[in-house]
């Protein structure tokens, strides 16, 4: 939600968005790198522990104990389920397929959100949005297209599942956003993550050497700052201003995959990725047009 006096600062919003997307890309690289030696749930456990400590301290420092009180426990429960399924399945994809492919498929989350907004939020999709969505999902089929050299259906399904649950998470966050602050939502989601993964750690804990432990702690810190910067980016500009810049993650995924993991994207990945990005930008552009029309109609009726 935009605050007064922050509407006309798109440069700050874009800078924060670019910083956030860069951090999220670095986070994905850390996950992919560490998961080759350590169990994914152990990475998520340490990551969640860091997030809980940092956000919990921030809430306590700024609001005191009353800051942890929520009027939407059921809403947090839904966010917990969506949050866990989104991150776990997406990170499974990251560990099983080239980073650029996983990132491209993951970027269909806004398309899923647009598709689900009708039945879940009562917002009509319309034929124009349907056409844009079709372009995006054609891009997905192109990225997933199996070849003799690269058959990774499991990774693709993980990435698609992650995108779907990221859309569900965004919709649930949107429902709760009017009455719940973002720090508390991040805190409770991370706390639930910590409890769930902690249960598994009772039976499967791999001893960490100091470099691995520090890397996992750094992973948690990167995630905190990534979430902080993107949350505040939306306080300085509306969604349609920021959303196109989120697709820088595709570029980062290609570069990181190339130089860190020796992953060379295929022509089909580039083609499909471009269609997904264009569809996402198209949805953002269409939302901008619709917002202007609604604002003009409201002014004319006043």
C-alpha positions as CSV (number, residue, x, y, z in Angstrom):
1,X,0.0,0.0,0.0
2,X,1.4,3.4,-1.0
3,X,1.9,6.0,1.6
4,X,1.2,9.7,1.0
5,X,4.2,11.6,-0.3
6,X,5.7,8.5,-1.9
7,X,3.7,8.3,-5.1
8,X,6.2,10.3,-7.2
9,X,9.4,8.5,-6.4
10,X,9.6,5.8,-9.1
11,X,13.4,6.0,-9.3
12,X,13.8,4.9,-5.7
13,X,11.2,2.1,-6.2
14,X,13.0,0.8,-9.3
15,X,16.4,1.0,-7.5
16,X,15.0,-1.0,-4.5
17,X,13.4,-3.5,-6.9
18,X,16.6,-4.1,-8.8
19,X,18.5,-4.5,-5.5
20,X,15.9,-7.0,-4.3
21,X,15.9,-9.0,-7.5
22,X,19.6,-9.2,-7.5
23,X,19.6,-10.4,-3.9
24,X,16.9,-13.0,-4.7
25,X,19.1,-14.2,-7.6
26,X,22.1,-14.5,-5.3
27,X,19.9,-16.4,-2.8
28,X,19.0,-18.9,-5.5
29,X,22.6,-19.4,-6.4
30,X,23.4,-20.1,-2.7
31,X,20.6,-22.6,-2.5
32,X,21.8,-24.4,-5.7
33,X,25.4,-24.4,-4.5
34,X,24.8,-25.6,-0.9
35,X,22.2,-28.1,-1.9
36,X,24.9,-30.2,-3.7
37,X,26.3,-31.1,-0.2
38,X,23.5,-30.4,2.3
39,X,19.9,-31.4,2.6
40,X,17.5,-28.7,1.2
41,X,15.4,-28.7,4.4
42,X,18.5,-28.1,6.5
43,X,19.3,-25.0,4.4
44,X,15.8,-23.8,4.9
45,X,16.0,-24.4,8.6
46,X,19.0,-22.2,9.1
47,X,17.6,-19.6,6.7
48,X,14.3,-19.5,8.6
49,X,16.2,-19.2,11.9
50,X,18.0,-16.1,10.7
51,X,14.8,-14.5,9.4
52,X,12.9,-15.2,12.7
53,X,15.7,-13.7,14.8
54,X,16.2,-10.6,12.6
55,X,12.5,-9.8,12.0
56,X,11.5,-10.7,15.5
57,X,14.1,-8.3,16.9
58,X,13.0,-5.6,14.5
59,X,9.3,-6.0,15.6
60,X,10.3,-6.1,19.3
61,X,12.5,-3.0,18.9
62,X,9.9,-0.9,17.1
63,X,6.6,-2.1,18.5
64,X,7.3,-4.1,21.6
65,X,5.6,-7.4,22.5
66,X,2.3,-6.0,21.3
67,X,3.8,-6.0,17.8
68,X,3.5,-9.8,17.7
69,X,-0.3,-9.8,18.2
70,X,-2.3,-10.7,15.2
71,X,-6.1,-10.7,14.5
72,X,-5.7,-13.0,11.5
73,X,-4.3,-16.4,12.8
74,X,-6.2,-18.3,10.1
75,X,-4.8,-16.0,7.4
76,X,-1.3,-16.7,8.7
77,X,-2.0,-20.4,8.6
78,X,-2.9,-20.2,4.9
79,X,0.2,-18.1,4.2
80,X,2.3,-20.7,6.0
81,X,1.0,-23.5,3.8
82,X,1.4,-21.5,0.6
83,X,4.8,-20.1,1.7
84,X,6.2,-23.5,2.5
85,X,5.0,-25.2,-0.6
86,X,6.1,-22.3,-2.9
87,X,9.6,-22.1,-1.6
88,X,10.2,-25.8,-1.1
89,X,9.0,-26.8,-4.6
90,X,10.8,-23.8,-6.3
91,X,14.1,-24.6,-4.6
92,X,13.7,-28.3,-5.5
93,X,13.5,-27.1,-9.1
94,X,16.6,-24.9,-8.7
95,X,18.5,-27.9,-7.4
96,X,17.4,-30.2,-10.3
97,X,17.5,-28.1,-13.4
98,X,19.5,-25.1,-14.9
99,X,18.9,-22.0,-12.9
100,X,17.7,-20.0,-16.0
101,X,15.0,-22.6,-16.8
102,X,13.8,-22.7,-13.2
103,X,13.7,-18.9,-12.9
104,X,11.9,-18.5,-16.2
105,X,9.2,-21.0,-15.3
106,X,9.0,-19.5,-11.8
107,X,8.2,-16.1,-13.3
108,X,4.8,-17.4,-14.4
109,X,3.6,-16.7,-10.8
110,X,2.1,-13.3,-11.9
111,X,0.3,-15.1,-14.7
112,X,-1.2,-17.6,-12.3
113,X,-2.1,-14.8,-10.0
114,X,-4.0,-13.0,-12.8
115,X,-5.8,-16.3,-13.7
116,X,-6.8,-16.9,-10.1
117,X,-7.8,-13.4,-9.3
118,X,-11.3,-14.0,-10.8
119,X,-12.4,-16.9,-8.7
120,X,-10.5,-15.9,-5.5
121,X,-10.7,-12.1,-5.5
122,X,-13.7,-11.5,-7.6
123,X,-11.7,-9.6,-10.2
124,X,-12.8,-10.5,-13.8
125,X,-10.0,-11.6,-16.1
126,X,-11.3,-10.5,-19.5
127,X,-10.4,-11.7,-22.9
128,X,-7.4,-9.4,-23.3
129,X,-5.7,-10.8,-20.1
130,X,-6.6,-14.3,-21.4
131,X,-4.7,-13.7,-24.6
132,X,-1.7,-12.4,-22.7
133,X,-1.8,-15.4,-20.4
134,X,-1.8,-17.7,-23.4
135,X,1.4,-16.1,-24.7
136,X,3.0,-16.7,-21.3
137,X,2.0,-20.3,-21.0
138,X,3.1,-21.0,-24.5
139,X,6.5,-19.7,-23.4
140,X,6.3,-22.2,-20.5
141,X,5.7,-25.1,-22.9
142,X,8.7,-24.0,-25.0
143,X,11.0,-23.9,-21.9
144,X,9.7,-27.2,-20.6
145,X,9.9,-28.9,-24.1
146,X,12.0,-32.1,-23.5
147,X,14.8,-33.0,-25.9
148,X,17.0,-36.0,-26.0
149,X,19.8,-34.1,-24.3
150,X,17.7,-32.4,-21.6
151,X,14.7,-34.2,-20.1
152,X,13.8,-32.8,-16.7
153,X,10.1,-33.1,-16.3
154,X,10.3,-33.4,-12.5
155,X,12.2,-30.1,-12.2
156,X,9.8,-28.3,-14.6
157,X,6.8,-29.6,-12.5
158,X,8.5,-28.4,-9.3
159,X,9.0,-25.0,-10.9
160,X,5.4,-24.7,-12.1
161,X,4.1,-25.9,-8.7
162,X,6.2,-23.3,-7.0
163,X,4.9,-20.6,-9.3
164,X,1.3,-21.6,-8.6
165,X,1.8,-21.5,-4.8
166,X,3.7,-18.2,-5.1
167,X,0.6,-16.8,-6.8
168,X,-1.6,-18.2,-4.0
169,X,0.8,-16.7,-1.4
170,X,0.6,-13.3,-3.2
171,X,-3.2,-13.4,-3.2
172,X,-3.4,-14.3,0.5
173,X,-0.9,-11.6,1.3
174,X,-3.1,-9.1,-0.7
175,X,-6.1,-10.2,1.3
176,X,-4.3,-9.7,4.6
177,X,-2.3,-6.6,3.6
178,X,-4.9,-4.0,4.6
179,X,-4.9,-5.1,8.3
180,X,-1.5,-6.8,8.8
181,X,1.9,-5.3,8.5
182,X,4.5,-6.9,6.2
183,X,7.1,-7.5,9.0
184,X,4.6,-9.6,11.0
185,X,3.6,-11.7,7.9
186,X,7.3,-12.4,7.2
187,X,8.0,-13.3,10.8
188,X,5.1,-15.8,11.2
189,X,5.8,-17.4,7.8
190,X,9.5,-17.8,8.8
191,X,8.5,-19.1,12.2
192,X,6.3,-21.7,10.7
193,X,9.0,-22.6,8.3
194,X,11.4,-23.0,11.2
195,X,9.0,-25.3,13.1
196,X,8.3,-27.5,10.1
197,X,11.9,-27.9,9.0
198,X,13.0,-28.2,12.7
199,X,10.8,-31.3,13.0
200,X,12.8,-32.9,10.2
201,X,16.1,-31.8,11.7
202,X,15.4,-33.9,14.8
203,X,15.9,-37.0,12.6
204,X,18.3,-35.7,9.9
205,X,20.9,-33.2,10.9
206,X,24.1,-33.1,9.0
207,X,27.1,-31.6,10.9
208,X,28.2,-28.3,9.5
209,X,31.7,-27.0,9.3
210,X,32.3,-23.3,9.9
211,X,32.3,-22.2,6.2
212,X,29.0,-24.0,5.6
213,X,27.4,-22.6,8.7
214,X,28.4,-19.0,7.8
215,X,27.2,-19.5,4.2
216,X,23.8,-20.6,5.5
217,X,23.6,-17.7,7.9
218,X,24.6,-15.4,5.0
219,X,21.8,-17.0,3.0
220,X,19.3,-16.0,5.6
221,X,20.6,-12.4,5.8
222,X,20.4,-12.1,2.0
223,X,16.8,-13.3,2.1
224,X,15.8,-10.8,4.8
225,X,17.3,-7.9,2.9
226,X,15.7,-9.1,-0.4
227,X,12.3,-9.2,1.2
228,X,12.8,-5.9,3.0
229,X,13.8,-4.0,-0.2
230,X,11.0,-5.4,-2.4
231,X,8.4,-4.6,0.3
232,X,9.6,-1.0,0.6
233,X,9.8,-0.7,-3.2
234,X,6.0,-1.0,-3.4
235,X,5.7,1.9,-0.9
236,X,7.3,4.3,-3.5
237,X,5.5,3.3,-6.6
238,X,2.6,1.2,-7.9
239,X,2.9,-2.4,-9.1
240,X,2.9,-1.6,-12.8
241,X,5.9,0.6,-12.4
242,X,8.0,-1.9,-10.6
243,X,6.9,-5.3,-12.0
244,X,8.8,-5.1,-15.3
245,X,12.1,-4.7,-13.5
246,X,11.5,-7.9,-11.6
247,X,12.4,-9.8,-14.8
248,X,16.0,-8.9,-14.3
249,X,16.2,-12.2,-12.4
250,X,16.2,-14.0,-15.8
251,X,19.4,-12.2,-16.8
252,X,21.0,-12.9,-13.4
253,X,19.9,-16.5,-13.6
254,X,21.5,-16.9,-17.1
255,X,24.8,-15.2,-16.0
256,X,25.0,-17.0,-12.6
257,X,24.2,-20.3,-14.2
258,X,26.7,-19.8,-16.9
259,X,29.7,-18.7,-14.8
260,X,29.0,-20.6,-11.5
261,X,27.5,-23.8,-12.7
262,X,28.6,-24.1,-16.4
263,X,24.9,-24.1,-17.5
264,X,24.5,-22.9,-21.1
265,X,20.8,-22.0,-21.9
266,X,19.4,-23.5,-25.1
267,X,17.7,-21.5,-27.9
268,X,14.3,-22.9,-26.7
269,X,14.9,-21.6,-23.2
270,X,15.7,-18.1,-24.5
271,X,12.6,-18.2,-26.8
272,X,10.3,-19.4,-24.1
273,X,11.8,-17.1,-21.5
274,X,11.3,-14.1,-23.7
275,X,7.6,-15.0,-24.2
276,X,7.1,-15.4,-20.4
277,X,8.8,-12.1,-19.7
278,X,6.7,-10.3,-22.4
279,X,3.5,-11.8,-21.0
280,X,4.4,-10.6,-17.5
281,X,5.2,-7.1,-18.7
282,X,2.0,-7.2,-20.8
283,X,-0.1,-8.0,-17.8
284,X,1.6,-5.2,-15.9
285,X,1.0,-2.7,-18.8
286,X,-2.7,-3.8,-19.0
287,X,-3.2,-3.3,-15.3
288,X,-1.8,0.2,-15.7
289,X,-4.3,1.0,-18.5
290,X,-7.2,-0.5,-16.4
291,X,-6.1,1.6,-13.4
292,X,-6.1,4.8,-15.4
293,X,-9.6,4.0,-16.8
294,X,-11.0,3.3,-13.4
295,X,-9.5,6.5,-12.0
296,X,-10.8,8.5,-14.9
297,X,-14.3,7.0,-14.5
298,X,-14.3,7.7,-10.7
299,X,-13.3,11.4,-11.3
300,X,-15.9,11.8,-14.0
301,X,-18.6,10.4,-11.8
302,X,-17.7,12.7,-8.8
